Amino acid sequence: MDHMRSWYRRRDETLGSWLALRTELWLYGLRDPKLLPVLADRERRSRAALAQALEQGFADRSVAPPAPVEFLALVVHSLGDGLSIQRVISPEDSDIDTVANAIELLMRSWSALARNPAPANEASRPSPGRPTDKGRTPPIEKPEKNP
């Protein structure tokens, strides 16, 4: 968390320019679809780094993630994008640590939801958050309500 928080603080120094460049690349990709695979690869690499950090975070807490770390990384990556846009548009409504604080809250929440590794017979079931061969994403299991 300290490394991630430091990274977001450094990025905040040039957040407007970083977000403008990222948006321009995305818009360029929409106009020239040949660029989309390059952008998609960059996004996958970013999410892979986040997945690795999340994996380490769960290991440090001695818990198994409540969903595949690749899906959780997609959530964190998307949340970071959205909060960054909000910070540029309305800086008075957030601070330099907003993204890091949100990720830390998610990690605490996910750690509380953590479960032991799935039994072997569940390994063949589709993972929540990952499309199946039919193109649908299986739902995340909902915890039972307490009586």
N, C-alpha and C positions, 0 to 999 in steps of 0.2 A: 504494500500500500504506500509506503514512503517513496519508493521509486516512481510509482505511477503518479502520486501527488506532485512530485518534483517535475515530472515530465509535463503535466498539465499546466503547472505554474510557468514553466519556461515557454510553453506554447502560447499562453495568455498574453505574453509580451507582444506578439504579432498576430493575435487571433483574427482580427479583421482581415488582414492580408492573406493569412492562411485559408480562411473560410472563403474569401473571394476567389483565390486560385482554385481551391477544390470545387467550388461551384462552377467556375468557368470550364474546368476539365469535364465535369459532369455534363454541362450543356453542350460542349463540343462533341462529347460522345453521343449525345442524343441526335446531333446533326450529322455525325459521321459514324454510323454503327460499327465500322471496322475498328474503331478505337475502343469500343465497349469491352472486348475481351482483355485488353491491356489494363483498363481501369478495374475490371472485375478481378484480375489477378492481383493487383495492388490491394484491393479491398480484402481478398482472401488472405493475403500475407499479414495484413493488419489484424484481421480477426484471429489468425493462427497465433500471433504473438499474444493477443489478449487471452485466447484459450489456454496458452501455456502459463500465463500469469495466474489465471483463475485456478487452473489445476494445482499450481504451487500453493495458492491461497487455501484451497480445500485441504491439501496435504498438511500444511502448517497447522490447520485446525483439527486434523485427524478425523475428517469426515469425508464421505463420498458426496459428490455434487447431486442435487435433486433432479437434474436433467443433464443431457450431454453438454459438456463444456463448450462444444462448437456452437450450440444453440444459445447458451448463456453469453458467449462472446459476441454473438450477433446482437443480442439484446443490449449489452454494454456498449458496443460500437454505435448502435443506432441512438441510444440514449445520449451518448457523448456528442453525436452530431446535432441532435435536437437542442440540447442544452447550450451548445456552442452558438447556435443560431440565436437562441434567446438572449445569450449574454451580449452578443454584438448589437442586437436590436434594442435591448432594454437592459443596459449594464447596471442600472440602479436596482434591478430586481434579483441580481445574483452577485456572487463574488468570485474571486479567483479560485476558490476551492469547491465551487458548486458541483462540477462533474465528479471530482474525487470523492466528495461527501456522498453523492448519490450512489457511486459505485461501492463505497464502503457500506452504506446502508443495505444495498442489494446483497453484498457478501454476507453481512450479518444475518439477513433474512434467509438467504439460501442455505447458510450453515445451519440455521434453526430447522429448516425443512429437510436437511440432509438425511439420506437413508443409507443403509448398508449396501454394499454391492449387490446387484440383482442376482437371484439364483440362475444357474446355468440354463434352465428352460425358458427364462425370460430373455436371454441373450438374442434369440432369433426374432423376437418381436420388434416392430419398427420403433425407433427412438422418437420420443416426443420432440417436436420442433424440426424434424428432418423429413423432407418429402419422401413418400413411398414410391415404388415403381409406377404407381397409378397417378402420381403427381399430387396427392393429398398429403397434408401434414397431420400426423396423428395428434390428438389432443394431449395436453399435459394432464397427468393423473390429478384428480382433485382429492384433497384429504377428506376423510369422513368428518362430519360435523360431530362435535361433542354433544352428548345428550343434555 
